[in-house]
Amino acid sequence: MSTPYGQDEIAALQEKAKRHLWLHFTRMSSYADSDVPVIVRGEGAYVYDQHGKRYLDGLAGLFVSQIGHGRTEVAEAAARQASELAYFPLWSYAHPQAIALADRLANLAPGDLNRVFFTSSGSEAVESAWKLAKQYFKTTGEPARYKVLSRSIAYHGTSMGALAITGLPGIKEPFEPLPPGGVRVPNTNFYRAPAFVADDETAFGAWAADEIERAILREGPESVAAVFLEPCQNSGGCFPPPPGYFPRVREICDRYGVLLVSDEVICAFGRLGYWFGSERYGYQPDIITFAKGVTSGYAPLGGMLVSDRLMEPFVGGQAAEHHQSGGPVQARAASMAAGSATPTFLHGVTFAGHPVSCAVAMANLDVFEKENLLGNVRSNESAFRSTLEKLTDLPIVGDVRGDGYFYGIELVKDKSTRLTFDDDESERLLRGFLSHALFDAGLICRADDRGDPVIQLSPPLICTQEHFDEMEQILRGVLTEAWRKV
Ligand SMILES: Cc1ncc(COP(=O)(O)O)c(C=O)c1O
């Protein structure tokens, strides 16, 4: 494969990257004696580095590239929109692409989720959902409700509010104290279920859901605003919900007046074969947060879909403001100052619902429909699962779990006892060997030890059996080698 980069350019990229670029969640010292990986181009399910070497993008970038790379029709939609109207804020104004996309998402979303509040990222979507929950309860006479429940090891983003909801102690500790109100409940890792429910997935699900009720009662129901749950939890290595879990959680939320927020930053837009993960598992959220796959990464965008019920206290205010003089911004300030009964949601960000991002999202969803990508995931997901399950003959593979095109492979030291690796072994195995070896072998995936050590796969939704086989073969070779190093 040819590359547009000559040896001098490659050396200059390395030098500048090492001197000036700060990579996210990356131990920069690890590149002191080795090259920073530089990805220069993508096509379909593959990306290419500056040397022209090809990699199967088994993580869709970062759970993002649903339609795959190099789609010129989406790039052209971005260029058209940038030429026509590159930017205008959603603060008091609308633009046609945001309107069209809000309408389209409202039609795709389950139940009465009818209103879209755009953001520019997933963390901002989660942050917005918590802020909306707080202001909603203040507005509707329950001002003491501010706490949020979320699951152990779950990742919900990195801004301070989202980090308070995130359940990974290691990435929170440097930023403590975080906003108060984040409360942890157990996750649904059946492979690591407590002994008294380890043989019965339904009983495990009932226990895990009831732990949410116990936490609400412990905290005081009058203080709890929302429960944030992913349909299939990413961090820890893809925990699907046990049978009966979400219906029971919905009942519990209803019993105590707590909002159910489905954080679908990963699970929406086909990852699980449906537009929304909640649809796949048959529950109705009060809010859905989304980002990533809504644009397949051709531009950044996030948002939340909100039910009519949550919007209701804010709607009258919006109508009233338009009839006041002095323009909408001044009218809003006047309305708040006067203690109007119809408040404004006092929240926004500059790039939310960016016109180019919304145009890209529309073109992305067109590709989904034209190529029936949801159908592709649904008809191929069992083949994906059974191809990955072949790896269970390896001594290091303890569990293969997930749904749709979203899988985690848990690595263990002893399969019969499910003994996991200690911190040193994990460090050597995942950071020292597996991440590099998988990349060198041409597979982009994630080796993660923020919970028990796992390899995660989340390929573009265009993938078929040939890609599953390629993933399985690369993993087989590298995991066999890893076992020799244990
Ligand atoms: C479930 C979930 N929520 C929130 C986020 C934060 O999204 P972002 O990185 O776009 O801020 C992520 C990111 O991976 C996520 O997986």
PDBQT file of the ligand as one rigid body, heavy atoms in Angstrom, charges set to zero:
ROOT
HETATM    1  C1  LIG A 501     -21.610   5.717  28.128  1.00  0.00    +0.000 C 
HETATM    2  C2  LIG A 501     -20.787   6.940  27.901  1.00  0.00    +0.000 A 
HETATM    3  N1  LIG A 501     -21.219   8.123  28.378  1.00  0.00    +0.000 NA
HETATM    4  C3  LIG A 501     -20.518   9.250  28.190  1.00  0.00    +0.000 A 
HETATM    5  C4  LIG A 501     -19.324   9.245  27.489  1.00  0.00    +0.000 A 
HETATM    6  C5  LIG A 501     -18.554  10.520  27.283  1.00  0.00    +0.000 C 
HETATM    7  O1  LIG A 501     -18.564  10.881  25.950  1.00  0.00    +0.000 OA
HETATM    8  P1  LIG A 501     -17.476  11.936  25.362  1.00  0.00    +0.000 P 
HETATM    9  O2  LIG A 501     -16.163  11.232  25.348  1.00  0.00    +0.000 OA
HETATM   10  O3  LIG A 501     -18.005  12.236  23.989  1.00  0.00    +0.000 OA
HETATM   11  O4  LIG A 501     -17.504  13.123  26.242  1.00  0.00    +0.000 OA
HETATM   12  C6  LIG A 501     -18.846   8.036  26.965  1.00  0.00    +0.000 A 
HETATM   13  C7  LIG A 501     -17.585   7.996  26.204  1.00  0.00    +0.000 C 
HETATM   14  O5  LIG A 501     -17.073   6.964  25.825  1.00  0.00    +0.000 OA
HETATM   15  C8  LIG A 501     -19.590   6.853  27.185  1.00  0.00    +0.000 A 
HETATM   16  O6  LIG A 501     -19.156   5.670  26.724  1.00  0.00    +0.000 OA
ENDROOT
TORSDOF 0
